[in-house]
Amino acid sequence: MAQPGLAIGKVLTLLKTEYPDVSISKIRFLEAEGLITPERAASGFRRYSKEDVERLRYILSAQKNNYLPLKVIRENLELIDQGIEPAPVEPVEPPKPVQPEPSEVGGRPPVRLTREELLERSKLSESSLIELERQGIIRLRRNTSYYGWEALTLAIVAARLAPMGIEARQLRVVKASADREVELITLAAAPYARRPQVGRQAMLELAEMIMQAHAALLQVGLDHQGVL
């Protein structure tokens, strides 16, 4: 008799140590993309085999260590399924980890950077930071005199985009999209206004779903452009 597979919560526990950013939503997104195909129990719940878990490890490693797009990962998995070893990829040196505020992801120490520390850690030029601030893309944390993890993330991204010809002012397109998404989330969470704790949790869940939709739509657009 075949051994029952693992529930998604157990799979998450197995992967969290090595891949702290993995989530149930992430696993389900990879399933929706057809990269993993867990069995369904009679109850309808997903059950993951050891092979499914190893497949997830490969996908998460390829994203974390090599920054491979899903199209390449899918092609590599197809080769693996045929018993063919994919071409090796040189590991990419990741940026310094950015820790989110504990109010957004529980328990981790907050990032609190001075202007000088932000420039030093991101390798962003002073002129680029000034432009990003002028555009309202990078800002101090609300009611503080320091920069948070989101400012550091944006600064790192801007510094990496500059050699590709994408200037700070061109990130206004990304900001405009984010602003519309914030409006959508705020509107959807409005019924919880009298229950702050419930409302905050609802907004965080909405934000995660909107980010998933945004990433999927970006992938669709790039796919139709023949980029991925």
C-alpha positions in Angstrom: 0.0 0.0 0.0 1.4 3.4 -1.0 2.4 5.7 1.8 0.2 8.8 2.1 1.9 12.0 1.0 2.6 15.0 3.1 0.2 17.8 3.9 1.2 21.3 2.6 1.9 22.5 6.2 4.4 19.7 6.7 6.1 20.5 3.4 6.3 24.1 4.4 8.0 23.1 7.7 10.6 21.0 5.8 11.5 23.8 3.5 11.3 26.8 5.8 14.8 26.3 7.4 16.6 26.5 4.1 14.1 28.8 2.3 12.6 31.2 4.9 10.6 33.1 2.3 8.7 30.1 1.1 4.9 30.2 1.9 1.8 28.2 1.2 0.8 30.8 -1.4 4.2 30.4 -3.1 3.8 26.6 -3.3 0.3 26.9 -4.7 1.5 29.4 -7.2 4.2 26.9 -8.4 1.5 24.3 -8.7 -0.7 26.7 -10.7 2.3 27.2 -13.0 2.4 23.4 -13.5 5.9 23.0 -12.0 4.7 20.6 -9.4 1.6 18.3 -9.5 0.8 16.9 -6.0 -1.8 14.1 -5.7 -5.2 14.8 -4.2 -6.4 12.7 -1.3 -10.0 11.4 -1.2 -10.8 14.4 1.0 -9.6 16.7 -1.7 -6.5 18.0 0.1 -3.2 18.1 -1.7 -0.7 15.4 -0.7 3.0 15.9 -1.6 5.4 13.0 -2.3 9.1 13.0 -1.5 9.6 13.6 -5.2 7.4 16.7 -5.1 9.4 18.1 -2.1 12.7 17.5 -4.0 11.2 19.2 -7.0 10.3 22.2 -4.8 13.8 22.3 -3.4 15.2 22.5 -6.9 12.8 25.3 -7.9 13.5 27.3 -4.8 17.3 26.8 -5.1 17.3 27.9 -8.7 15.4 31.0 -7.8 17.4 31.8 -4.7 20.9 31.0 -5.9 20.8 31.5 -9.6 17.8 33.9 -10.1 16.5 31.7 -12.9 13.2 32.8 -14.5 10.3 30.3 -14.3 10.6 29.5 -18.0 14.2 28.3 -17.6 13.3 26.4 -14.5 10.4 24.7 -16.3 12.7 23.7 -19.2 15.3 22.3 -16.8 12.6 20.3 -15.0 11.5 18.9 -18.3 15.0 17.8 -19.0 15.3 16.2 -15.5 12.0 14.4 -16.2 13.6 12.9 -19.3 16.7 11.8 -17.3 18.9 14.6 -18.8 21.1 16.8 -16.6 20.5 20.5 -17.3 23.4 22.7 -18.1 25.1 23.9 -14.9 24.5 27.5 -13.9 27.1 29.6 -12.0 25.8 30.8 -8.7 24.9 34.4 -8.5 26.1 36.4 -5.4 22.9 37.6 -3.7 22.5 41.1 -2.3 22.7 41.6 1.4 19.5 40.3 3.0 16.9 42.9 3.7 14.9 42.4 6.9 11.3 43.6 7.0 9.7 45.5 9.8 8.2 43.2 12.5 4.9 44.9 11.9 4.7 43.3 8.5 6.4 40.0 8.9 6.4 38.9 12.6 9.3 38.9 14.8 12.4 40.0 12.8 14.5 43.0 13.8 13.6 46.2 11.9 16.0 47.8 9.4 16.7 51.4 10.5 19.2 53.2 8.2 20.5 56.7 8.1 21.0 58.3 4.7 24.7 57.5 4.7 24.0 53.8 5.7 21.4 53.5 2.9 23.8 54.8 0.3 26.6 52.6 1.6 24.6 49.4 1.7 22.8 49.9 -1.7 25.7 51.4 -3.6 23.3 53.9 -5.0 24.6 57.4 -6.0 23.6 60.4 -4.0 22.1 62.0 -7.1 20.0 58.9 -7.8 18.7 58.9 -4.3 17.8 62.6 -4.5 15.8 61.8 -7.7 14.1 58.8 -6.2 13.1 60.9 -3.2 11.9 63.7 -5.5 9.7 61.2 -7.3 8.3 59.9 -4.0 9.7 56.5 -4.7 12.0 56.3 -1.7 10.8 57.9 1.6 11.6 57.8 5.3 9.5 55.5 7.3 6.3 57.3 8.4 6.8 59.5 11.5 10.5 58.6 11.7 13.9 60.0 10.7 15.2 56.7 9.3 14.9 54.5 6.2 13.3 51.0 6.4 13.8 47.7 4.5 11.6 48.9 1.6 13.8 52.0 1.0 16.9 49.7 1.0 15.2 47.3 -1.5 14.3 50.1 -3.8 17.7 51.6 -3.6 19.4 48.3 -4.4 17.1 47.7 -7.4 17.6 51.2 -8.7 21.4 50.8 -8.4 21.2 47.6 -10.4 18.9 49.0 -13.0 21.1 52.0 -13.7 23.7 50.1 -15.8 20.8 48.7 -17.9 19.8 52.2 -18.9 16.8 52.5 -16.5 17.0 55.7 -14.6 15.5 56.6 -11.3 12.7 58.7 -12.8 11.6 55.8 -14.9 10.6 53.9 -11.8 7.6 56.2 -11.6 5.8 53.6 -13.8 6.3 51.0 -11.0 5.2 53.5 -8.3 2.1 54.4 -10.2 1.1 50.7 -10.4 1.8 50.2 -6.7 -0.2 53.3 -5.8 -3.2 51.9 -7.7 -2.8 48.6 -5.9 -2.7 50.3 -2.5 -5.9 52.1 -3.4 -7.5 48.8 -4.3 -6.4 47.1 -1.1 -7.4 50.1 1.1 -10.9 50.1 -0.5 -11.3 46.4 -0.1 -10.3 46.5 3.6 -12.6 49.5 4.4 -15.4 47.4 6.0 -12.9 46.4 8.7 -12.1 50.1 9.7 -13.7 49.7 13.1 -11.7 46.6 13.9 -8.0 47.7 13.4 -6.4 44.3 14.1 -8.7 42.4 11.8 -8.4 45.2 9.2 -4.6 45.0 9.3 -4.6 41.3 8.8 -7.1 41.6 6.0 -4.9 44.2 4.3 -1.8 42.0 4.6 -3.6 39.1 3.1 -5.0 41.3 0.3 -1.5 42.7 -0.3 -0.1 39.2 -0.7 -2.8 38.2 -3.2 -2.3 41.4 -5.2 1.5 40.8 -5.3 0.9 37.3 -6.6 -1.5 38.6 -9.3 1.0 41.4 -10.2 3.8 38.8 -10.6 1.7 36.5 -12.6 0.5 39.3 -14.9 4.1 40.5 -15.4 5.1 37.0 -16.4 2.1 36.8 -18.8 3.1 40.1 -20.4 6.8 39.1 -20.8 5.7 35.7 -22.1 3.6 37.3 -24.8 6.4 39.6 -25.7 8.6 36.5 -26.2 10.9 37.6 -23.4 10.3 34.6 -21.1 
